[in-house]
């Protein structure tokens, strides 16, 4: 998805907060020389390369990742019971998994446990969700392979519960989950997928890098093969939408609108959940 000026300004403002003029100048250079093919996650990846060269590795989010993985793991049995008590457990699990997209240290300055729990307590399908959900499930019924492109820690526990219900409804489906290949923000890596037990119910595929999205040109051959040949693809989060959207692929997207670009684009309040079929 082309980087709009509102997004470029936001990216610059976030990167310039560290107060280093030389780094800010490099960030501005990257932004000013971007092409229409460069997405926001790819630009963040380029910023990270410059940052590491100037200052060394960025601060780790390992503590935050563990905190939210442990928080949602502590709720897992309760959430599973709520899902299974629902009239439509698979749709309920899909809605809960979307709500988990709130846990995003890239889009939000302050990720609040209380706000997450509030959003989660009020997670319900909306009328606008139903046509896309019905299309997704209808295609799963006819599919052999399913790829979920994951986003954040904490959220992946809810993704796991969704995949549990998906495999109950469609036991013939072979399910893979694509994660980040290296640490970036609080995004999911193979280690995180193993920590929450996601690797016990799905194949785990690395995107091969620390880009906070899915840049096809940067994917390893194995990941390209799986993305190209999965019958149904569900990509979670704004970063995956920004990096995959508009490329002519048939992809379902699930995310919360967490910034002005997305609330403006979809004309919804902040933290509204969106399902899209492209």
C-alpha positions in Angstrom: 0.0 0.0 0.0 1.4 3.4 -1.0 2.7 5.5 1.9 0.4 8.5 2.2 1.8 11.8 3.4 -0.1 11.6 6.7 1.7 8.2 7.3 5.1 9.6 6.2 4.7 12.5 8.7 3.8 10.1 11.5 6.7 7.9 10.7 9.1 10.8 10.8 7.6 12.2 14.1 8.0 8.8 15.8 11.6 8.3 14.7 12.7 11.9 15.5 11.6 11.6 19.1 15.0 10.3 20.1 16.4 13.7 19.5 19.4 12.9 17.3 19.6 15.3 14.3 21.8 13.0 12.2 19.5 10.1 12.6 16.4 12.3 11.9 18.1 13.5 8.7 18.7 10.0 7.5 15.0 9.1 8.2 13.9 12.2 6.3 16.2 11.2 3.4 14.6 7.7 3.3 11.1 9.1 3.4 11.7 11.7 0.7 13.3 9.1 -1.7 10.6 6.5 -1.2 8.9 5.0 -4.3 5.2 4.0 -4.8 6.2 0.4 -4.1 7.7 1.1 -0.7 5.3 0.4 2.1 5.3 1.7 5.7 6.7 -1.6 7.2 9.5 -1.6 4.6 10.4 2.0 5.5 10.5 1.0 9.2 12.8 -1.8 8.3 15.1 0.7 6.5 15.0 3.0 9.6 16.0 0.1 11.7 19.0 -0.6 9.5 20.2 3.0 9.9 19.6 3.0 13.6 21.6 -0.2 14.2 24.5 1.1 12.2 24.5 4.4 14.2 23.7 3.2 17.7 23.6 -0.6 17.8 20.6 -2.8 18.3 17.3 -1.2 19.4 15.9 -1.9 22.8 14.3 -5.3 23.2 10.6 -5.9 23.7 11.1 -9.3 25.2 9.6 -8.3 28.6 6.6 -6.7 27.0 6.1 -9.8 24.7 6.3 -12.2 27.6 4.0 -10.0 29.7 1.2 -10.0 27.1 1.7 -13.7 26.1 1.5 -14.6 29.8 -1.6 -12.4 30.3 -3.6 -13.9 27.5 -2.3 -17.4 28.3 -3.7 -16.9 31.8 -7.1 -16.2 30.3 -6.9 -19.0 27.7 -9.2 -21.6 29.4 -11.8 -18.9 30.2 -11.7 -17.6 26.7 -11.9 -21.1 25.2 -15.0 -21.8 27.3 -16.6 -18.5 26.2 -15.9 -19.4 22.6 -17.3 -22.9 22.9 -20.4 -21.6 24.6 -21.1 -19.3 21.6 -23.8 -20.2 19.1 -21.0 -19.9 16.4 -17.6 -20.8 18.1 -15.5 -20.2 15.0 -16.9 -16.7 14.3 -16.5 -15.9 18.0 -12.9 -17.1 17.9 -12.2 -15.0 14.8 -13.6 -11.8 16.6 -11.5 -12.5 19.7 -8.4 -13.0 17.6 -9.1 -9.6 15.9 -9.4 -7.9 19.2 -6.0 -9.1 20.2 -4.5 -6.9 17.5 -4.7 -4.0 20.0 -1.4 -5.2 21.5 0.8 -3.3 19.1 3.9 -1.4 20.3 4.5 -0.1 16.8 1.2 1.7 16.2 0.5 2.7 19.8 2.7 4.8 22.1 1.1 3.3 25.2 -0.3 -0.2 25.2 -2.6 -0.5 28.2 -3.6 -3.8 29.8 -6.8 -2.2 31.1 -7.8 -1.0 27.6 -7.1 -4.3 26.0 -9.3 -6.1 28.6 -12.0 -3.6 28.1 -12.0 -4.1 24.3 -11.9 -7.8 24.8 -14.8 -7.9 27.2 -16.9 -6.1 24.5 -15.8 -8.1 21.5 -18.9 -8.9 19.4 -19.4 -9.4 15.7 -20.8 -6.4 13.8 -23.3 -6.5 11.0 -20.6 -5.2 8.6 -18.3 -8.2 9.5 -20.7 -10.9 8.5 -20.4 -10.9 4.7 -16.6 -11.2 4.9 -16.7 -13.8 7.6 -19.2 -15.8 5.6 -17.0 -15.6 2.5 -13.9 -16.6 4.5 -15.6 -19.7 6.0 -17.2 -20.7 2.8 -13.8 -20.7 1.1 -12.3 -22.6 3.9 -14.9 -25.3 3.4 -13.6 -25.8 -0.2 -9.9 -25.3 0.6 -7.1 -27.7 1.4 -4.6 -25.2 2.8 -4.9 -22.1 5.0 -2.2 -19.5 5.9 -2.5 -17.1 8.8 0.1 -14.3 8.7 0.5 -13.4 12.4 1.3 -10.0 13.9 1.7 -9.5 17.6 2.5 -11.4 20.8 -0.5 -11.8 23.1 -2.6 -11.7 20.0 -1.1 -15.1 18.9 -2.7 -16.9 21.9 -6.1 -15.8 20.5 -4.9 -16.8 17.0 -4.2 -20.2 18.4 -7.8 -20.5 19.8 -9.1 -19.4 16.4 -7.1 -22.1 14.6 -8.4 -24.7 17.1 -11.9 -23.9 16.1 -11.0 -23.7 12.4 -9.6 -27.2 12.5 -12.6 -28.5 14.4 -14.9 -27.1 11.7 -12.7 -28.0 8.8 -10.5 -30.9 9.9 -9.2 -31.4 6.3 -7.4 -28.0 6.3 -3.6 -27.9 6.5 -2.8 -24.8 8.5 0.4 -22.8 8.5 1.3 -19.6 10.4 3.8 -17.1 9.0 5.8 -15.1 11.7 8.7 -12.6 11.7 12.1 -14.2 11.1 13.9 -11.9 13.6 13.0 -9.7 16.6 11.1 -6.5 15.7 8.9 -4.5 18.2 6.5 -7.0 19.9 5.9 -9.0 16.7 5.7 -12.8 16.7 8.8 -14.9 16.1 9.2 -18.7 15.9 10.2 -18.7 19.6 7.0 -16.9 20.6 4.9 -19.2 18.6 6.5 -22.2 20.4 6.1 -20.5 23.8 2.3 -20.1 23.5 1.8 -23.6 22.0 0.9 -22.4 18.5 3.5 -24.6 17.0 1.7 -27.6 18.4 -1.3 -27.1 16.1 0.1 -25.4 13.0 3.2 -25.3 10.8 5.3 -22.2 11.6 6.9 -20.4 8.7 9.5 -17.6 9.0 9.3 -14.5 6.8 13.1 -14.4 7.0 13.6 -10.9 8.3 12.7 -8.3 10.9 10.4 -6.3 8.7 7.1 -5.6 10.7 5.0 -6.7 7.8 5.1 -9.1 4.8 7.3 -7.8 2.0 7.0 -10.4 -0.8 10.4 -9.6 -2.4 12.1 -10.2 0.9 10.5 -13.6 1.7 12.6 -16.8 1.6 11.6 -19.2 -1.2 9.8 -21.5 1.2 7.6 -18.7 2.5 6.9 -17.4 -1.0 5.9 -20.9 -2.0 3.4 -21.2 0.9 2.0 -17.7 0.3 1.6 -18.3 -3.4 -0.1 -21.7 -3.1 -2.3 -21.4 0.1 -5.9 -21.6 -0.9 -7.0 -19.2 1.9 -4.8 -16.4 3.4 -5.7 -14.4 6.4 -3.3 -11.6 7.3 -3.5 -10.0 10.8 -2.7 -6.4 11.6 -2.2 -3.0 10.0 1.4 -3.8 9.0 0.5 -6.9 7.0 -2.3 -5.0 5.3 0.0 -2.1 4.4 2.6 -4.4 3.0 0.4 -6.9 1.2 -2.6 -4.8 0.2 -3.1 -3.6 -3.4 -0.8 -6.3 -4.9 -3.6 -8.2 -6.7 -3.5 -11.1 -4.2 -6.7 -12.7 -2.8 -6.2 -12.1 0.9 -8.5 -11.6 3.9 -7.4 -9.0 6.4 -8.2 -8.6 10.1 -7.1 -5.7 12.2 -8.1 -2.9 14.6 -7.8 0.7 13.3 -5.2 2.2 15.6 -4.0 5.4 13.8 -5.4 8.4 12.0 -4.6 6.9 8.6 -6.8 3.9 9.2 -9.6 5.6 11.1 -9.8 8.1 8.3 -9.6 5.5 5.5 -12.4 3.4 6.9 -14.4 6.3 8.6 -14.6 4.6 12.0 -13.6 5.4 15.6 -10.2 4.3 16.9 -9.9 0.6 17.8 -12.8 -0.4 15.5 -12.3 -3.9 14.1 -12.1 -4.4 10.4 -12.5 -7.5 8.2 -11.6 -7.1 4.5 -11.5 -9.4 1.5 -9.2 -8.2 -1.3 
